[in-house]
Amino acid sequence: MNQALEQAREVVTRATDKPFRWSYRKGSRWVDAKLRPAVRLMQATPLLEEADRKNLSDALQIIGDTHDFNESPLAAIRAYQDACNQDPSNTRVRWDLGDMYYKIGEDDVGCKVLRECLQIDPDCEESLNSLEEVQEIIRDGDQSLHDPTHEWWQVREWISEGHGAMAIKWLKYKRSSYACLYRARVFGMLQDVERCWEQWRMIFEKDDEIGADQSDRFYRPRQLQESLKYWEGLRQCADRFHVFHDWSATGSLCNLFMVAHDKCGRSTQINIQPVDVFDFHIARLSRDSRKAEELLERHPDWYQANRLHIRLTR
């Protein structure tokens, strides 16, 4: 048990010593397969030292942020609540919790949590700004940003919580590209590369419009990310994708195709389209310097394409 706890501490410390984007970019194979089991073990350990509890709180916040990025607000709320229980003085996670309640339309609860945050730290500017924003939302009667009762939201929640079997059961008779996309997420979470690839092949053969967000990148197995066939299949149906997010091509975790980040985190406003992302990876995996040059002709300020072109022409 002591050895297992030490290993769990190492995993948690490694995650909390780095910014959130480090864990998220490592994908499901790190967050679901390593970080979450380590967190569960530490949560089940009685009489943790204060330093361990603070680290555990920060790790639970990372898990909550991951659920938030994967559009699973109820899972995020549970993780944030657990984080607050481990370290009640953690105002950053309490602010996230209040903000998440607002996103699902529970404005009164969100206001209560944000006020608690201000009681702990009256100078917490984020909480003050969020509280003013939520109060304005209540006055204006605006709709919540998320609807966790919607059937597709429920599937996201199941996947985020690791309940792949429940998601697959609900998706069993659905044949749309989005149903295939969600099944691919489940199989990616399970690291079942063959069945994940099968769902993507089915997507290639359909003709409906589709979009892939950061969640699809989060759950995508590395074997697919490094497969030339995968990117060539996407390229053949590029006109069907209204968005395709891939942070290894843009450097950005956000779900917009107008920003490419350099290694220092500076952003450049450029209109990167899904077809550009597909061509980027095809050039990378086929080591096609001419295709990389064509990308630069389209987007001279695209940092990642510039680096790729340099690497391929050395």
Helices and strands as residue ranges (DSSP letters): H 2-16, H 20-26, H 28-30, I 31-35, H 36-43, H 50-69, H 73-86, H 91-103, H 107-120, H 125-140, H 151-160, H 164-171, H 177-189, H 193-205, E 210-212, H 214-219, H 222-225, H 228-236, G 238-240, E 241-244, H 247-250, E 259-261, E 267-269, H 274-286, H 289-298, H 303-312
